[in-house]
Amino acid sequence: MKHTPMNRGSNRLERAGLIVALLAWTLSGPALAAGPGDPAQLTAAAADPVQELVRSSDFVFRGTIQSTGAANLSIVEPGPTTAVVRVDAVLRKGGSLDDFTGQAVTVFLSEAASPGESRVFFTRVRLIGEALGVEEVGRAAGTAAELGPRVVAADQALLREALSTRLAAADLVVTGRVVATRPALAESSSNPTTEHDPQWRQAVLAIASTLKGRVAEKTVTFWYPASLDLHWAGVPKPQVGEQGTWLLHRDRPEAATGVYASVDSRDRLSPDEAALAAELVRP
């Protein structure tokens, strides 16, 4: 992400652009806090304050406070709850957020702090402009050296939890190579063309292994939206020769009845997610 400097005399248009950028991040980024969830999961989180803080954060980092009562975002008025903090190491980040290691960010503090203090910051992204602005969601007892490994462990536990939920929601989970793509043979009569038309295509996948579900053939065909409309742009667009692991869904209202479809940006697993998925489904 390239940050273009803005001076304190930024006009209203520049400020509006910053607000739009924040809105876009809020809509497209990950959930910032846990939902109601499973009571057992909530009990575990309550028993581990670090996991609860990690669950509520989308940017966790080890940092050093450079100055208090200060800000490096032109849209932010410095005050007693703001500080400029150097990011020494990123422990967790969500969405398409840059790494920011070695850079200074504006932190809206949850409690008083002193310049020179170094610790782990649990934050939510609040502003993105010429710099990053984050809001502290809370603090955990312990030094940065003690908390670092606990944050990594909590992040892995939450990743396993989220992936388990995604696996449970999928009807078919397969690993293989895309051997063909083509226009969908028919459109669903219940899904007429609109300005957000998904432009359905089909991908044919030669199956190497099946993690969930059953397929009688050695290939499986699934629908995917080829449209680059904002609603569909994030959904993976399979390419011939591509190898990977897909979460496929049957009888989704977005697609035709009786077909498998990939309709979510997370339906194509990363290599790390695929390895974890294989571990999670192993008897």
Residue pairs with C-beta under 8 A, 6 or more apart in sequence:
1 98
1 128
3 129
3 130
3 131
4 130
5 130
6 14
6 74
6 129
6 130
7 74
8 74
10 74
10 75
15 75
18 75
18 127
18 128
18 129
21 128
21 129
22 126
22 127
22 128
25 95
25 125
25 128
28 95
28 96
28 234
29 58
29 94
29 95
29 96
29 97
29 125
30 58
30 94
30 95
32 56
32 57
32 58
32 124
33 55
33 56
34 42
34 45
34 55
34 56
41 161
44 51
45 51
45 52
45 55
46 52
48 154
49 138
49 140
50 140
50 147
50 150
50 151
50 154
51 154
51 157
51 158
53 60
53 122
53 137
53 138
53 139
53 140
54 60
54 92
54 122
54 151
54 154
54 155
54 158
55 154
55 158
56 122
56 124
56 137
56 138
57 92
57 122
57 123
57 124
57 137
58 92
58 93
58 94
58 95
58 97
58 123
58 124
58 125
59 90
59 92
59 93
59 94
59 97
59 100
59 123
59 124
59 125
59 132
59 134
60 90
60 91
60 92
60 93
60 120
60 121
60 122
60 123
60 151
60 155
61 87
61 88
61 89
61 90
61 91
61 92
61 100
61 120
61 121
61 123
62 87
62 88
62 89
62 91
62 118
62 119
62 120
62 121
62 144
62 148
63 85
63 86
63 87
63 88
63 105
63 107
63 118
63 119
63 120
63 121
64 85
64 86
64 88
64 116
64 117
64 118
65 83
65 84
65 85
65 113
65 114
65 115
65 116
65 117
65 118
66 83
66 84
66 85
66 86
66 104
66 115
67 83
67 84
67 115
68 80
68 82
68 83
68 109
68 113
68 114
68 115
69 78
69 79
69 80
69 82
69 83
70 78
70 82
70 83
70 84
71 77
71 78
71 82
71 84
71 106
71 133
72 84
72 104
72 105
72 106
72 130
72 131
73 106
73 127
73 129
73 130
73 131
73 133
74 129
74 130
75 127
75 129
76 82
76 106
76 127
76 133
80 112
81 108
81 109
82 106
82 107
82 108
82 109
83 106
83 107
83 109
83 113
84 104
84 105
84 106
84 107
85 104
85 105
85 106
85 107
85 121
86 102
86 103
86 104
87 100
87 101
87 102
87 103
87 104
87 105
88 101
88 102
88 118
89 101
89 148
90 99
90 100
90 101
91 120
91 148
91 151
91 152
91 155
92 151
92 155
93 99
93 100
94 125
95 125
97 125
97 132
100 132
103 131
103 132
104 131
105 131
105 132
105 133
105 134
106 127
106 131
106 132
106 133
106 134
107 121
107 123
107 133
107 134
107 135
107 136
108 126
108 133
108 134
108 135
108 136
109 136
110 135
110 136
110 137
110 138
110 139
111 136
111 139
118 144
119 139
119 143
119 144
119 147
120 140
120 142
120 144
120 147
120 148
120 151
121 134
121 136
122 136
122 137
122 138
122 139
122 140
123 134
123 135
123 136
123 137
124 134
124 135
124 137
125 132
125 133
125 134
126 133
126 134
126 135
127 133
140 147
140 150
142 150
159 273
159 276
160 276
160 280
163 273
163 276
163 277
163 280
164 280
166 247
166 266
167 173
167 211
167 212
167 247
167 277
167 280
167 281
169 247
169 249
170 212
170 213
170 247
170 248
170 249
170 267
171 212
171 213
171 248
171 249
171 250
171 260
172 210
172 212
172 213
172 215
172 220
172 247
172 248
172 250
172 260
173 210
173 211
173 212
173 213
173 245
173 246
173 247
173 248
173 277
173 281
174 205
174 207
174 208
174 209
174 210
174 211
174 213
174 215
174 220
174 245
174 246
174 248
175 207
175 208
175 209
175 210
175 211
175 243
175 244
175 245
175 246
175 274
176 205
176 206
176 207
176 208
176 209
176 219
176 220
176 243
176 244
177 205
177 206
177 208
177 241
177 242
177 243
178 203
178 204
178 205
178 206
178 238
178 239
178 240
178 241
178 242
178 243
179 204
179 205
179 206
179 219
179 240
180 203
180 204
180 240
181 201
181 202
181 203
181 204
181 238
181 239
181 240
182 201
182 202
182 204
183 200
183 201
183 202
184 200
184 201
184 202
184 223
184 256
185 202
186 256
187 193
187 200
187 256
188 255
188 256
188 257
190 253
191 253
191 254
191 255
191 256
195 229
196 227
196 229
196 231
196 232
197 227
197 229
198 225
198 226
198 227
198 229
198 231
198 232
198 254
198 255
199 225
199 226
199 227
199 232
200 223
200 224
200 225
200 226
200 255
200 256
201 223
201 224
201 225
201 226
202 221
202 222
202 223
202 224
203 221
203 222
203 224
203 238
203 262
204 219
204 220
204 221
205 219
205 220
205 221
205 222
205 238
205 246
206 218
206 219
207 215
207 218
207 219
207 220
208 243
211 245
211 277
211 278
211 281
212 281
213 248
220 248
220 260
221 259
221 260
222 246
222 248
222 259
222 260
222 261
222 262
223 255
223 256
223 259
223 260
223 261
223 262
224 235
224 236
224 237
224 238
224 261
224 262
224 263
225 232
225 235
225 254
225 263
226 237
227 233
234 265
235 262
235 263
235 264
235 265
235 267
236 246
236 262
236 265
236 267
236 268
238 262
244 268
244 269
244 274
245 268
245 269
245 273
245 274
245 277
246 262
246 267
246 268
246 269
247 262
247 264
247 266
247 267
247 268
247 269
248 260
248 261
248 262
248 267
249 260
249 261
249 262
249 263
249 267
250 258
250 259
250 260
250 261
251 257
251 258
252 261
252 263
254 261
254 263
255 261
255 263
262 268
269 277
